[in-house]
Amino acid sequence: MRILRFVIWNCIIVSTLCACSSGNEKTQDFTDTPNKGSITISADESFKPIVDALIQVYESNNDSTHIRAVYKPESECMKDLFTDSIRMVIATVKLSEAQIRSVVDSLHVVVKQLPVARDAVAVIVPPSSRDTLLTMGEIRQILTGTYSKPLVPVLDGLSATSTVRFLLDSVLKGQKITPRAMGASTSDSVIHFVANNPDAIGFIGVSWIGNKDDAQQMSFLKKVKIVQLESTDKPGKYVLPVQANIYTSRYPMTRDLVYILKEGHRGLGTGFADFVGGEIGQLIFKRAYLMPGRRNFIVRPAQTKE
């Protein structure tokens, strides 16, 4: 009996040690924490300026981290949801419950998504253009090729990008885009093309030209003009895609910016996600002239002296 008890106790001890070892090995598979390590994220190219700014500040505050952002059309970003090596996707798509379950079942990770800012699609024209006040009806005519002037719509791609999807789904709503439409490889390519072609009219994310504190964006605004669109609440009044008009939805072409995090532990992806939705990240959105999505925003009437 003593021998039997000794054998049983040895088996229990060995099993416990093996279990502990297995758990430690599992933990050691994760080499990153919220303030240490390296990950890759996938982001819609439309939001490159703001994502670059977020990463720069996060890495400067956490010098043992490295976040590599790969910029792609939105449809390619969504494919990355099923790629193990991509920890986070930043785009304008919010997943359905069925889509979340599909990712969870495929990768066995926790999926979290959160709208963190509100963006706008800006319309740009060459400096010589007189088409600086447009209604949404006229925007649809331009996109379908039925406008009174032969303007050429220039997009950041002819398919797959968030801007193209927004125009097709939310503006055209089933109508076909004109064959005259042109696609550029990047948003800054749209700006350069519009600047040098008098019949061009471009559609890009406002984060490329909305930040008045960014030297590059100010140089862009010397090359093109931003079109004012008819306000959603006051017919005959035209507004720019600035924060107050995005917040109140007076500007008619707005969309949410969403992060989708895939992480089975509290790692660098979680740390970056908390930062993006936190006070500093939201302040970066505000300074980039997007509408912060996780903080209150107060609109005050301007005071004028008589």
KOLBAVEX-91297 format. One record per residue: residue in three letters; x, y, z of N, C-alpha, C in turn. Coordinates in steps of 0.02 Angstrom, whole numbers, plus 50000, padded with zeros to 5 digits. Example, Ala and Ser with C-alpha at 12.3 -4.5 7.8 and 13.67 -1.06 7.14 Angstrom:
REM residues 2
ALA506604971650390506154977550390506604983550390;SER506424988850354506844994750357506455000250394;
END
This chain:
REM residues 306
MET500414994050000500005000050000500435006250000;ARG500975006250040501415012050041501715013249972;ILE501925007649940502215008249873501705011049825;LEU501075008649830500545010849785500405018349795;ARG500365020449860500255027649873500825031849846;PHE501445029249854502035032949830502005033949754;VAL501805028549718501745028849645501205033849624;ILE500635033649660500075038249643500275045449653;TRP500605046749711500815053649725501325056049673;ASN501775051649653502265053549602501925055249536;CYS501415051249519501045052549457500695059349459;ILE500395060949519500055067349527500535073149520;ILE501125072449552501625077749549501875078849478;VAL502025073149443502275073549375501755076749329;SER501115074849338500575077649297500505085049308;THR500565087149372500505094249389501065098249357;LEU501685095449363502265098949334502195099449258;CYS501945094249227501865094349154501345099549134;ALA500805099849174500275104849159500545111849166;CYS500955113049218501245119649228501715121349171;SER502115116349151502585117449097502225119149032;SER501675115349020501285116548960500995123548960;GLY500745125749018500465132449023500985137749012;ASN501585136749040502125141549030502325142048957;GLU502355136248924502545136248854502025140048813;LYS501375139248831500855142748795500915150248804;THR501065152248866501155159348880501745162248842;GLN502285158248837502885160648805502795161348730;ASP502255158448701502125159348630501985166648614;PHE501725170348663501565177348653502155181648673;THR502485184448624503095188348638502955195748646;ASP502315197748639502155204848644501695206248703;THR501745212348728501305215048780501075221948756;PRO500635225248793500425231948771500985236948762;ASN501555235948796502105240748789502755237548767;LYS502705231748734503315228448710503135223748653;GLY503575223548602503475218648548503355221948481;SER503175217748432503075219948364502475216348334;ILE502045220148300501465217248266501365220648199;THR500945217548157500765220348093500005221548092;ILE499805227348068499095228848060498965230547987;SER498335230047968498125231447899497645237347901;ALA497765242447859497345248347861497155250647791;ASP496545253147785496325256047722496775261947704;GLU496995262047642497465267247619497175274247627;SER496505274847627496185281347635496375284747700;PHE496575280747750496705283447817497445283347835;LYS497875283047785498595282647799498865288447842;PRO498685294647828498965300147869498805299447943;ILE498185297847959497985297648030498265291348063;VAL498285285648028498555279548057499305280448069;ASP499655283448022500375284848032500485289148095;ALA500055294248104500125298648162499995294848227;LEU499485290648228499335286748288499915282148306;ILE500195278648257500745274048269501355277848293;GLN501505283448263502095287348282502065289448356;VAL501485291848378501425293948447501445287948494;TYR501105282448476501105276548520501815273848528;GLU502175273248473502865270648478503325275348516;SER503215281848510503635286448548503495286048622;ASN502875284348641502705283548711502885276548738;ASN502995271848692503175264948711503745262848666;ASP504355264648685504925263948639505145256748627;SER504835251948661504995244848649504485241648602;THR504075245748569503565243048524503705244948452;HIS503465240848407503495242448335502845239948303;ILE502475244648273501845242848239501945244248165;ARG501925238948126502005239548053501305239848021;ALA501175245247986500525246047953500605244547879;VAL500175240247853500155238647782499525241847754;TYR499595246347706499025250047678498785246847614;LYS498125245647612497825241947556497135244647541;PRO496835242747484496125244047474495715240447529;GLU495135243147544494755240447601494585233047593;SER494415230847533494225223747523494815219147540;GLU495425221347525496015217347541496125217247617;CYS495975222847650496025223047723495555217947754;MET494945217447727494455212847756494675205547747;LYS495035204047694495305197247686495815195747740;ASP496155200947764496665200147816496365198147883;LEU495715198647890495395196347952495525188947963;PHE495645185247909495755178047915496505176347909;THR496925181347917497655180347914497935180747984;ASP498265175448006498545175148075499025180748089;SER499435182548039499965187348052499725194548059;ILE499105195948040498825202748045498425203148110;ARG498625207548154498315207948221497705212548222;MET497675217548179497135222448180496995224948110;VAL496355226548096496155229548033495815236248049;ILE496005241448011495695248048019495375249847953;ALA494705250647953494335251947892493675255247909;THR493205255347862492555258347875492005253147881;VAL492185246747883491705241247886491605239047959;LYS490985238247979490835235148044490555228248032;LEU490855223248064490665216248052489995214648083;SER489625210248051489005207548080489195202148131;GLU488715200048170488845194648219489065188248184;ALA488765186848127488955180848090489675181248065;GLN489875187048043490565187948019491065187448076;ILE490885190048134491315189448193491405182048212;ARG490855178348212490885171148229491325167448180;SER491295169448116491705166148065492445167048079;VAL492645173248098493345174548114493555170748177;VAL493125170848228493275167348291493355159948279;ASP492895156948241492935149748227493545147948186;SER493745152448141494315151048098494985151748133;LEU495065157048174495715158448204495745157148279;HIS495175155948310495135154648382495445160448422;VAL495225166448406495445172448441494835176348464;VAL494955181148507494425185748527494395191448478;VAL493805193248455493725198648407493355204448440;LYS493645210348436493335216348462493335221648408;GLN492785225148399492755230548350492445236648383;LEU492685242548360492455248748392492515254548342;PRO491975258348331492025264548292492405269648334;VAL492955272448307493375276948347493385284048320;ALA493125285148259493115291848232492615292048174;ARG492445298248155492005299148097492375303248046;ASP492355300747985492745303547929492255306147876;ALA492515309747827492105312147772492465310947706;VAL492085310047654492365309647587492365316747559;ALA492965319247545493035326047519493035325847442;VAL492775331147413492765331947340493245337547322;ILE493705336247276494205341347258494195342747184;VAL494365348947167494385351147097495025355247086;PRO495225356247023495815360447009495685367747031;PRO496215371547042496135378547064495725382747015;SER495745381046951495395385046900494655383346895;SER494425378046928493735375746921493245380446955;ARG492665381146924492125385146953491595380646986;ASP491685374146982491215369447012491395368347085;THR491305373447126491505373147196490905372647243;LEU490285373147216489675372247255489245367147220;LEU489155361347250488785355847218488265352847264;THR487705350647235487215346847272487375339447266;MET487055335347307487165328147301486875325547236;GLY486345328747210486085326847145486595327947091;GLU486955333447094487485334847045488075330147053;ILE488225328247115488765323247127488575316647093;ARG487945314547100487725308347067487765309046991;GLN487595314846965487645315846892488365315446869;ILE488825318246908489535317946890489775310746890;LEU489565306946941489795299946947489485295446894;THR488895297146869488565293046818488695295646747;GLY489015301446741489185304146676488625308046643;THR488135310346682487565314146654487575321546673;TYR488125323846702488195330846722488255335246660;SER488075341646668488075346246611488775347546583;LYS489285346346623489975347246600490315340346599;PRO490785339346553491105332746547491665331846599;LEU491485332046663491975331146716492155323746723;VAL492785322446739493025315646746493125314046820;PRO492715309546849492815307546919493465303646927;VAL493855305546977494485302146991494455299347062;LEU494535292747068494455289347132495115286047152;ASP495165284047216495775280547239495715273147222;GLY495605271647158495495264847134494805264547102;LEU494685259647059494025258847028493595253647063;SER493885250047110493505245147149493885243847214;ALA493535241147262493835238347322494025243347377;THR494085249847362494275254447415493655256747454;SER493765259347514493195261647554492845267547522;THR493225271847488492915277647455492475275447397;VAL492725270847356492325268247301491705264747327;ARG491785260547379491205257047407490685261947434;PHE490915267247467490455272247494490065275647437;LEU490415277547384490085280947328489585276347294;LEU489765270047285489315265247253488705263747297;ASP488825262547362488285260347406487855266147432;SER488185271547453487825276947487487635282747443;VAL487975283547386487815289147342487445286847279;LEU487735282047243487415279747181486835274847195;LYS486895270947247486355266347268486085262147211;GLY486535258747177486335254247124486455256847054;GLN486535263347047486695266146981487425264546963;LYS487555264046899488225262346876488655268546870;ILE489285267846889489745273446883489955274146810;THR490075280246788490245281546718490895278046697;PRO490925275546636491555272546611492125277646607;ARG491955284146609492465289246606492855289846672;ALA492585286946725492915287346791493605284246788;MET494065287346824494755284946825494945283046896;GLY495385278146900495625275846966496365277146973;ALA496555280247029497265281347045497465276247097;SER498105275047103498345269847148498315271947222;THR498375278447235498365281047304497995287647306;SER497835289847367497465296147374497885302147352;ASP498535302047368498945307647346499015307847270;SER498965302047238498965301847165498335305147137;VAL497775304347172497155307747152497265315347155;ILE497565317647208497685324947217498125327647160;HIS498665324147146499125326447093498785326347024;PHE498385321347011498045320946946497545326646939;VAL497135327646990496635333046988496975339846979;ALA497525340847014497875347247011498105348946940;ASN498225343746900498525344846833498035343546776;ASN497405342346792496915341046739496275345146751;PRO496145350146710495595354846723494905351846724;ASP494805346046691494145342846690494065337346742;ALA494545336646787494525331346837494175333646900;ILE493855328946935493555330247001493705324047044;GLY494025325047101494265319447140493865318147203;PHE493885311847226493535309747287494045306147332;ILE494175309047391494675306147437494435306947509;GLY494755303347555494625304147626494865310947649;VAL494475314247692494655321047712495295321247753;SER495505315647782496125315547821496745317047779;TRP496665316847712497235318447668497315325947657;ILE496785329847669496825337047655496505341347709;GLY496285338347764495915342147814496325345047870;ASN496945342747878497355344947934497755351247916;LYS497545356847943497865363247927498535364047962;ASP498695359348008499345359648042499865355148009;ASP499675351647956500125347147921500405350547859;ALA501065351147855501375354747800501225351647732;GLN501235344947729501105341547665500385342847642;GLN499915342447689499215343547671499095350747650;MET499445355347681499385362347660499675363347590;SER500195359547574500465359947506499975357147455;PHE499595351947475499075349247432498535354447418;LEU498345358347469497805363147462498005369247420;LYS498655369747406498875374947358498775372547286;LYS498675366047279498605363147212497875361847192;VAL497435360847242496735359347228496285363447274;LYS495635363547258495135366747300494645361447326;ILE494395362447387493895357847414493205360447397;VAL492785356147370492105357947350491655358247411;GLN491215363047413490695363447465490075359847439;LEU489785355547481489175351947462488575354847499;GLU487995354147467487385356847497487245353547565;SER487105357647614486985355247682486365350747685;THR486385345747727485815341247735485235344447772;ASP485365349747810484825352747850484575359447824;LYS484955362647778484745369147751484855369347676;PRO484335367847637484395368047564484635375047542;GLY485105375047495485375381247471485985383647509;LYS486135380547565486735382147603487265376747590;TYR487885378847579488415374147561488945373947615;VAL489195367947630489655367047686490265363047665;LEU490805364147702491435360447693491455354347740;PRO491885349347724491945343547768492395344947829;VAL492185349547871492545351147932492215347747991;GLN492545347748050492315343748106491595345148127;ALA491425351548133490745353148156490225350348109;ASN490355350748044489865348247995489865340647991;ILE490425337448005490445330148009490055327848071;TYR490165331248127489835329548191489085330048186;THR488835335348155488115336448151487805333148090;SER488225329948048488005326847985487715331847936;ARG487905338247944487695343147893488065341747828;TYR488685339547833489045337447773488775330647753;PRO488555329747691488165323747673488555317247663;MET489215317647657489595311447642490065309947700;THR489805306747752490205304847810490185297347821;ARG490675294847857490725287547870491125286347934;ASP491015280647965491375278948027492045275648011;LEU492535276948053493175273448051493175268448108;VAL493285262048093493205256548141493855252548145;TYR494045250548206494585245648212494285238848229;ILE494575233648201494375226748216495005223248243;LEU494985221548306495565218548340495475211048346;LYS495995207148328495975199848335496555197948380;GLU496415196548442496965195048488496715190448544;GLY497075185048555496875180248607497185181548674;HIS497565186948681497885188648744497945196248748;ARG498145198848804498225206048811498915207948785;GLY498945209148720499585210548689499635217648662;LEU500085218548614500205225148586499595227748548;GLY499225223248516498615225248481498115228248528;THR498025225148587497565227748637497795234548663;GLY498455235048675498725241448698498605247048647;PHE498715245648584498615250648532497875252348524;ALA497455247248529496725248448524496485252948581;ASP496725251548642496535255748699496775262948689;PHE497365263648660497655270248646497235274048595;VAL497035270648541496645273848487495975276348514;GLY495665272448558495025274348585495075278648647;GLY495685279648672495795283448733495895290948720;GLU496075294348774496105301648771496605304248720;ILE497215301448720497735303948674497555302348602;GLY497335296148589497145294248521496585298548495;GLN496085299948537495525304048515495745311248502;LEU496225313548541496495320248529496855320648462;ILE497195315148444497545314948379497025315348322;PHE496465311748329495935312248279495685319548274;LYS495595322648331495345329448332495825334248297;ARG496475333448312496975337848281497055336548207;ALA496865330448185496895328848114496245330948078;TYR495805334448115495185337048088494685331748068;LEU494735325748100494205320848097493775321848159;MET493205318448161492765319048219492905313348267;PRO493175314648327493295309248376492655305548391;GLY492695298948394492095294848404491985292548475;ARG492485293348520492425290748588492445296248640;ARG492425302448620492435308048667491905313148648;ASN491645316648697491145321748683491445327548644;PHE491045330348600491275335848559490755341448565;ILE490975347348584490525352948595490585357948538;VAL490015359548509489995364548455489725371048485;ARG490125376248481489925382748507489845387748449;PRO489335391948452489265397048399489835402048403;ALA490065404348345490605409148343490365415948367;GLN490765419348406490605426048430490885431148381;THR490475435848361490715441148315490615447848347;LYS491095452248338491055459048365490735463648313;GLU490285467848337489965472548293490385478848286;
END
